[in-house]
Amino acid sequence: MASSFSSSSSLFSLIIVCILLITTATPVLGSYYYKSIFSFGDSLADTGNAGVGKLPNGETYFHRASGRFSDGRVVLDFIAQALGLPLLPPYLGSSKKDLHQGVNFAIAGATTLDASFFQERKIVVSNDDFLGVQLQWFKQLLPSLCNPSSEDCREYLKTSLILMGEIGINDYNLPFTQGKGLEEIRTFVPHVVNAISSVIKVLIKEGVVAFMVPGIFPIGCSASYLTLFKSPSKGDYDESGCLKWLNEFTVYHNKFLQKELDALREEYPKVKIIYADYYNAAMKLYKSPEVLGFKGGALKACCGGQGPYNYNPSVGCTSVEAQICDDPSTYVNWDGTHFTEAANQFLANALIQKNYQFFFPNNNINHYY
């Protein structure tokens, strides 16, 4: 644990630095360590692989449909900009682009497990863009970036950062929304975590030495889950209005994942693997939204289909029937399942502050967390 600053002025200076890191891609503290980013995940990190082509998605920052499930940038975008790298292009449709600074394999609806896992359990899967497919995309791309038969690739990957998610939530969304019980779904967790771990091991063998692996967000605070599992009992909700039993499940997954990451660190001591605690960062938003500037609240979607949480599964954000808030920057939730750009910025800022030395190993500066 790093030492705290000894004066309030030093603390204020560091806060300004952190804000600059998040809001600009211009170098602030000198040369950067990471030269490329490769991202795996689902819709929370998707930058266009699923082909989201309608406003109001992207309206805030891009002023056009950006391929993102948000009004603006996602967490991945803020991390790339903080590291002085361009926004990652989606892998699909990027064949004519120079991808040496990274690419995004994340795609909406992605699971860690393949379709056969769910089909065996009588769970309907709409696509099979699971984590293993994204790994194959990475392997297909790599020879165009470096020479796999020499040390060329290992040298290249030494300064590459892998963002392994967020991924895993869709492995639970499918059974939850199709009426499967909590106890059965809990048995999926070891399979989900093992799938993530297996891909990390393959990438380590390829030469990757730096991973950020997020846990999943508190689904009990999601407008979609709050609508689907609405309860007449006040005891089912915490003081923030989130469903306690769903958040307890989220914590169960995250603890299982952290335990596996500990095992990976022991097995590969020379590899840097950090756990990105999206859960607790997001809970700060849900517990004190107005204090943090989110006057529109944390639980109600900015863009959706009316109801107590402005969410209706039959009325998507891009539907003509959707009701859109006047100012997305005052809302945490964008469309019932994803975050606004403002919330994504808060989450990225919290993540970088807590793991500063991981993101900026070349910069010898004190920090706090």
N, C-alpha and C positions, 0 to 999 in steps of 0.2 A: 504494500500500500504506500503510495507516494505521500510525502509530507504536505500539509496545507500551507498556503501562503501566510506570511506573518502579519500582513496588513491588509486592510480592506481595499486600498488602492491597487495593490498587486492582484487581488482577486478580481477587481473590476477590469483590469487590463487583460487578464486571461479570458474573461467572459467575452470581451470584444474580439479577441483573437479567434475564439471558437465560432462566434457569429460570422466572422469573415471567412473562415474555412468552409462554412456551410453555404454561404450565399454567393460565392464566386469561385470560378475555376482558375483565377489568376494566382500564381504562387505568392504565398504570404510569408512563409518561414524558410525559404530556400528550396533546394532541390528535393524532389520527392523520391521515395524509395520504390514504390510500385509503378511499373511501367505499363501494366495491363490489368484488366479485370475480366473474369469470366463468371457469369452469373447463371445459377440454376434455380428453378423455383416455379411458382404458380402465378396467378393473376396479380398478386400483391407486388410482384417484381416484373411482370410482363411489360415490355416496351414496344410491342407490336407483333409478336409472333402469332397471336390469335386474330390479328386483323381487325381490331376494334376501330371502326371507321366513322363514328357518328359523334357529333356534339350532343350534349355539353361536355363529354369527356375531353380533357385537354384545354378547356376554354380559358383557364386562368393564366397559365404560363405560356402555352404554345399558341393560343388563339386559333386553334384548329384541332381536329380529331388527331390525337397523338399516338394512338395504339395503347394508351394506358387507361387503367380503370381508376381514374381520379380526375379531378378538375385540372390538375397540373402534374408536377413531378412526383415520383415515388421515391422511397428511401434510397434505392439503388442510384438514382440520379444525383441525389445530394451527396452520396459517398463519392461517386465518380468526380463530381465537381470539386469536392474538398481535396481530392488527391491530384487535382490538376489534370484530369483526364476528360476526354469528351464523353458526352452521353452515349451509353452503349447502344449500338444498333441491334435490332432483333436478328437472330440467326437466319430465319426464314426470309428469303428475298434479299439477302445481303451478298450475293455471289460476286457482285462487281465492286465491292467496297474493300478498302484496306482495313483488315481486322487485327492488325498487330497490337493495337492498344486495347483490344478486348471485344467481346461480343456477349449478347444476352441470349441464353437458351430457355429462359423461363417462359412458360406459356400457360394461359388461363386454363383452369380445369385439371392441371397436372396433379397426379398422385405420386407417391413414392413407389407404390405397388402396382403390378401390371393388372390388366383386366381379368385374367384368369382367377386371381385371388378373390375378387369380388363376385365373379360369376359363380364360383364354387359355393359362395355363401348367399346366392340368389339376390345379389345387389346389382342393379342396372348401372352400367357405365356408358357414358355418351361418347367418350373418346379414349384413346390409349396412349396419350402423350405423357407417359409416366417418366420417372426420373431416369430409368435405364435408357430410354430413347434419347433423352437429352445428353447422356453420357456418350452415346454413339455419335451424336452430332459433334460433340467435342473431339472425339477420336478422328472423325472424318475431316474436320477442319485443321487439326494440328499439323499435318504434313505441309500445308500451304503457309504455315507460319514459321516452321523450323524443320531441321533435318532429324527425324526421329532415330536414325541409325548412328548418330554421333552425339557428342556432348552438347551440340547446338541447342537441342530442345531443353535439356536440363538447365543450361545457363539462362535460356529465355524464361523458363517457368519459375526460376528462383526469384524473379522480381514480378511474378504474376500473383494476383490475389483472387482466390476463389470465394465467391459468396454462395454458400450452399443453402439457398432458400431466402425467404421462408418457404418451406414445403412440408407437407404432412397434413395440413388442415383439410384438404379435400378427401383424404383417406377416411376422415371422420364425417365430413359433410354428407357424403353419399349415404352411409348407413343411418345417420341421424335423421336425415330428411326422408328416408324410406322406411322409417318405423322400427328400426332395430333398437334393441334395448341397451342400456348403458353397460351392463355387465359384459355383454357380448362384445361391444365396441372396445372395452378396455383390453380385451384379449388381442386386439389388433396392434396395440402400441408396440410390443416387442418386434413385430414384423416391420412396422414403419421405421422404427429407429435402426433396426438392422439394415434396412435398405439404404438409409442415408449413410450409415457407417461403411457399407460395402463400396459405395461409390467413392467415398473419401479415400479408402484404401487403394482403389484402382488409380485415382489421381495422384496419390503419393508415389506409386510405382512409376508413374509417368514422369515424375520429377517435381510436382507441386510441393511447396513447403509452407504455404500460408493459407489458412482457411478461417473464414468467419461463418459460424453455423448458428442461425437463429432458432430460438424456440418458437412456439406458436403463440398467437395473440389471445387475450382473454375472450373466448367466444361467447361467454355468458353476458358480455356487454355489447355484443353485436346486435344491431337492429333486426337483422334477419332471424337470429335465434330467439331474441326477445319476443318477436311476433309469433314465431312457430311454436314456442313452448311457454306462451303466456300462462301465468298461474294466478288463481284467485287468492292464494295464500301469501301474505306479506312476508312470512318467514322464509319463503324461497328466495327472497331478494336481499342483497347486502345494502349498506347505507348509500351506495352510489346508484342503486336501481338495477344492478346486474344480477343475473341468475347464479346463485352460489354453486349449485351442483355442476353446472357446465364449466365454471371457472375452476372448480376442484378437479375436474377431468383434465383441463388444460394444464394445470400444475402437475398432475400425474404424468402426462406425456413429457413435459419439460424436465422433470426430475429424472425420468428414464433416459432421456437424451443426454443430460449432463453427466450421468453415470457412465454412459457409453463413451462420451468424449474424454472423460478421465482415463478410461481404459486405452483409448487411442493415443493419448499423450504419453502414457507409460510405454506403449508398444513402439511409438515413434518419437523419441525424446528430442530429436532435432527438427521436428515439424512444429510450426506454430499453429495452434488450434484454439480459437476463442469462441466462447458461447455468447451469442448476442441475446441479451435479456430483454426481448421485445415485450414480454408480459408485464414486468414491473414498470417499464418505461410507459407503456400504454395505460397502466392503472393510474399513473399520476394524472393523466388526462381525464380519466373517468371520475377520479375522486375530487379534482379541483379544476374543472374546465374554465369557469369564469375567472378564477384567480390567474390562470395561464392565458387569458385573453380570448377564450372560446365562448363568447356571450350567447351563441346560438345553442350551446349545450353539447353534450358528448354522446348521448344515446340516440337522438333523433337524426335520421338521415337528411342531408341537405337536398338530395335529389331522389325522389321516389314516388310511391303511390298512395299517399295519404295514410290514415290510421294513426294510432298514438305515437308510432315511431317513424311515420312517413315512409313506411315500407310495405310493399305488396308484391309477392313473388310473381304475380301475373302482369305487373306494370313496371318494366325496367326503366332505368334512368334515361335511356335514349328514346323511350316511347313518347308519343305526342301527348299522352295522358299524364306524364310525369309532372310533379310539382317540384320546382327548383327554388331553393332559397336565394335571397338577394345577394348575400355575401358568404361564399363558401369558406373564407378565411376565418369565420367565426364559428365554424362547425368542425367537429372531430370526424364524424362519419360522413362519407360522401354519398354512397348509394345503398347503404344497408349492410354491405359486407366489406367495403374498402374504405380507405382513409382519404380525407382531403389533402391537398398539397400542404396546407398549414400544419396539419397533424403529422404528415410524413416528415416535414422539416424538423418538427419537435423531436420525433423519434430518432432521426438521423443524428441530430445534435447531441441527444442524450447518449447515443451509442458511441459516438466519437469521443466525447468527453470521458466516458468511463474507460475506454480502451485506447487512449491517446497514443501511448507508446507503441501499440501494435500497428496503428495506422500510419504513424510518423516516426519510425525507428531512427531516422537520420537526424531528427531535431532534438537537441539536448536542452529541453525547457521544462521547468517544473509545471506540474498540472495538479488539479484536484479532482476528486470524485468520492 
